Amino acid sequence: MSTTTAWSSVSLAVVSAGVGCARPTRLLADCVAEAVCRSRAAGGARAEAEALELHRLTDDPARRSAHGRADLDLREAVVAVLAADGLAVATPVLTASPSEVFDSFFAVLGDGVLSGVPVVHARA
Protein backbone atom coordinates (compact mmCIF):
# COMPACT_ATOMS: atom_id res chain seq x y z
CA MET A 1 0.00 0.00 0.00
CA SER A 2 1.40 3.42 -0.88
CA THR A 3 1.93 6.17 1.67
CA THR A 4 -0.70 8.32 -0.07
CA THR A 5 -3.30 5.58 0.24
CA ALA A 6 -2.42 4.86 3.87
CA TRP A 7 -2.89 8.51 4.84
CA SER A 8 -5.84 9.40 2.58
CA SER A 9 -7.89 9.89 5.72
CA VAL A 10 -6.64 10.71 9.21
CA SER A 11 -8.33 11.18 12.54
CA LEU A 12 -7.58 14.32 14.50
CA ALA A 13 -8.28 14.80 18.21
CA VAL A 14 -8.93 18.49 18.85
CA VAL A 15 -8.15 19.13 22.51
CA SER A 16 -9.24 22.39 24.12
CA ALA A 17 -7.82 22.97 27.60
CA GLY A 18 -9.49 26.27 28.42
CA VAL A 19 -10.58 27.15 31.93
CA GLY A 20 -13.49 29.20 33.20
CA CYS A 21 -15.05 30.61 30.07
CA ALA A 22 -13.29 28.18 27.75
CA ARG A 23 -14.81 29.60 24.58
CA PRO A 24 -11.74 31.56 23.30
CA THR A 25 -9.50 28.50 23.68
CA ARG A 26 -12.08 26.29 21.96
CA LEU A 27 -12.28 28.76 19.08
CA LEU A 28 -8.49 28.63 18.71
CA ALA A 29 -8.55 24.82 18.73
CA ASP A 30 -11.29 24.82 16.09
CA CYS A 31 -9.29 27.22 13.89
CA VAL A 32 -6.22 25.00 14.08
CA ALA A 33 -8.30 21.90 13.29
CA GLU A 34 -9.95 23.66 10.36
CA ALA A 35 -6.53 24.62 8.97
CA VAL A 36 -5.36 20.99 9.24
CA CYS A 37 -8.52 19.76 7.49
CA ARG A 38 -8.12 22.36 4.71
CA SER A 39 -4.49 21.38 4.25
CA ARG A 40 -5.41 17.70 3.97
CA ALA A 41 -8.20 18.54 1.50
CA ALA A 42 -5.77 20.54 -0.67
CA GLY A 43 -3.66 17.38 -0.94
CA GLY A 44 -6.66 15.29 -1.92
CA ALA A 45 -7.12 13.68 1.48
CA ARG A 46 -9.38 14.29 4.43
CA ALA A 47 -9.23 14.58 8.18
CA GLU A 48 -11.97 13.69 10.62
CA ALA A 49 -11.85 15.82 13.76
CA GLU A 50 -13.22 15.00 17.20
CA ALA A 51 -13.42 17.88 19.69
CA LEU A 52 -12.56 17.29 23.36
CA GLU A 53 -13.07 20.03 25.95
CA LEU A 54 -10.96 19.31 29.00
CA HIS A 55 -12.68 21.87 31.21
CA ARG A 56 -15.59 19.42 31.35
CA LEU A 57 -13.37 17.07 33.32
CA THR A 58 -14.15 18.99 36.49
CA ASP A 59 -11.81 17.26 38.95
CA ASP A 60 -8.09 16.79 38.52
CA PRO A 61 -7.80 14.03 35.88
CA ALA A 62 -4.41 12.81 37.13
CA ARG A 63 -5.71 12.36 40.69
CA ARG A 64 -8.81 10.50 39.54
CA SER A 65 -6.83 8.20 37.28
CA ALA A 66 -4.20 7.49 39.95
CA HIS A 67 -6.91 6.34 42.33
CA GLY A 68 -8.55 4.14 39.68
CA ARG A 69 -11.71 6.23 39.62
CA ALA A 70 -11.51 7.74 36.16
CA ASP A 71 -15.04 8.56 35.09
CA LEU A 72 -16.50 7.86 31.67
CA ASP A 73 -15.71 11.35 30.31
CA LEU A 74 -12.04 11.00 31.21
CA ARG A 75 -11.80 7.47 29.82
CA GLU A 76 -13.48 8.52 26.57
CA ALA A 77 -11.14 11.52 26.21
CA VAL A 78 -8.07 9.33 26.76
CA VAL A 79 -9.30 6.73 24.25
CA ALA A 80 -10.00 9.45 21.64
CA VAL A 81 -6.52 10.95 22.04
CA LEU A 82 -4.77 7.57 21.92
CA ALA A 83 -6.75 6.49 18.84
CA ALA A 84 -6.08 9.70 16.88
CA ASP A 85 -3.52 9.91 14.10
CA GLY A 86 -2.69 13.46 15.21
CA LEU A 87 -3.57 16.10 17.79
CA ALA A 88 -4.51 19.76 17.62
CA VAL A 89 -4.19 21.14 21.14
CA ALA A 90 -5.04 24.61 22.44
CA THR A 91 -4.42 25.84 25.97
CA PRO A 92 -4.36 29.22 27.65
CA VAL A 93 -1.05 30.17 29.20
CA LEU A 94 -1.55 31.11 32.84
CA THR A 95 1.42 32.55 34.73
CA ALA A 96 3.80 31.29 32.03
CA SER A 97 2.44 27.71 32.20
CA PRO A 98 -0.32 25.81 30.43
CA SER A 99 -3.59 25.37 32.31
CA GLU A 100 -3.67 22.84 35.14
CA VAL A 101 -6.28 20.72 33.39
CA PHE A 102 -3.94 20.52 30.36
CA ASP A 103 -1.01 19.33 32.48
CA SER A 104 -3.17 16.89 34.44
CA PHE A 105 -4.79 15.36 31.38
CA PHE A 106 -1.55 14.73 29.53
CA ALA A 107 0.04 13.36 32.72
CA VAL A 108 -2.68 10.68 32.75
CA LEU A 109 -1.48 9.49 29.33
CA GLY A 110 2.00 8.71 30.61
CA ASP A 111 5.48 9.15 29.19
CA GLY A 112 6.12 8.20 25.59
CA VAL A 113 2.51 7.35 24.76
CA LEU A 114 2.31 10.08 22.14
CA SER A 115 5.80 9.47 20.77
CA GLY A 116 5.70 9.88 16.99
CA VAL A 117 2.19 11.38 16.98
CA PRO A 118 2.03 14.72 15.13
CA VAL A 119 0.86 17.52 17.44
CA VAL A 120 -0.04 21.13 16.70
CA HIS A 121 0.04 23.06 19.98
CA ALA A 122 -1.54 26.51 20.05
CA ARG A 123 -1.42 28.77 23.08
CA ALA A 124 -4.11 31.28 23.82
C-alpha positions in Angstrom: 0.0 0.0 0.0 1.4 3.4 -0.9 1.9 6.2 1.7 -0.7 8.3 -0.1 -3.3 5.6 0.2 -2.4 4.9 3.9 -2.9 8.5 4.8 -5.8 9.4 2.6 -7.9 9.9 5.7 -6.6 10.7 9.2 -8.3 11.2 12.5 -7.6 14.3 14.5 -8.3 14.8 18.2 -8.9 18.5 18.8 -8.1 19.1 22.5 -9.2 22.4 24.1 -7.8 23.0 27.6 -9.5 26.3 28.4 -10.6 27.2 31.9 -13.5 29.2 33.2 -15.1 30.6 30.1 -13.3 28.2 27.8 -14.8 29.6 24.6 -11.7 31.6 23.3 -9.5 28.5 23.7 -12.1 26.3 22.0 -12.3 28.8 19.1 -8.5 28.6 18.7 -8.6 24.8 18.7 -11.3 24.8 16.1 -9.3 27.2 13.9 -6.2 25.0 14.1 -8.3 21.9 13.3 -9.9 23.7 10.4 -6.5 24.6 9.0 -5.4 21.0 9.2 -8.5 19.8 7.5 -8.1 22.4 4.7 -4.5 21.4 4.3 -5.4 17.7 4.0 -8.2 18.5 1.5 -5.8 20.5 -0.7 -3.7 17.4 -0.9 -6.7 15.3 -1.9 -7.1 13.7 1.5 -9.4 14.3 4.4 -9.2 14.6 8.2 -12.0 13.7 10.6 -11.8 15.8 13.8 -13.2 15.0 17.2 -13.4 17.9 19.7 -12.6 17.3 23.4 -13.1 20.0 26.0 -11.0 19.3 29.0 -12.7 21.9 31.2 -15.6 19.4 31.3 -13.4 17.1 33.3 -14.1 19.0 36.5 -11.8 17.3 38.9 -8.1 16.8 38.5 -7.8 14.0 35.9 -4.4 12.8 37.1 -5.7 12.4 40.7 -8.8 10.5 39.5 -6.8 8.2 37.3 -4.2 7.5 39.9 -6.9 6.3 42.3 -8.5 4.1 39.7 -11.7 6.2 39.6 -11.5 7.7 36.2 -15.0 8.6 35.1 -16.5 7.9 31.7 -15.7 11.4 30.3 -12.0 11.0 31.2 -11.8 7.5 29.8 -13.5 8.5 26.6 -11.1 11.5 26.2 -8.1 9.3 26.8 -9.3 6.7 24.2 -10.0 9.4 21.6 -6.5 10.9 22.0 -4.8 7.6 21.9 -6.7 6.5 18.8 -6.1 9.7 16.9 -3.5 9.9 14.1 -2.7 13.5 15.2 -3.6 16.1 17.8 -4.5 19.8 17.6 -4.2 21.1 21.1 -5.0 24.6 22.4 -4.4 25.8 26.0 -4.4 29.2 27.6 -1.1 30.2 29.2 -1.6 31.1 32.8 1.4 32.6 34.7 3.8 31.3 32.0 2.4 27.7 32.2 -0.3 25.8 30.4 -3.6 25.4 32.3 -3.7 22.8 35.1 -6.3 20.7 33.4 -3.9 20.5 30.4 -1.0 19.3 32.5 -3.2 16.9 34.4 -4.8 15.4 31.4 -1.5 14.7 29.5 0.0 13.4 32.7 -2.7 10.7 32.7 -1.5 9.5 29.3 2.0 8.7 30.6 5.5 9.1 29.2 6.1 8.2 25.6 2.5 7.4 24.8 2.3 10.1 22.1 5.8 9.5 20.8 5.7 9.9 17.0 2.2 11.4 17.0 2.0 14.7 15.1 0.9 17.5 17.4 0.0 21.1 16.7 0.0 23.1 20.0 -1.5 26.5 20.0 -1.4 28.8 23.1 -4.1 31.3 23.8 
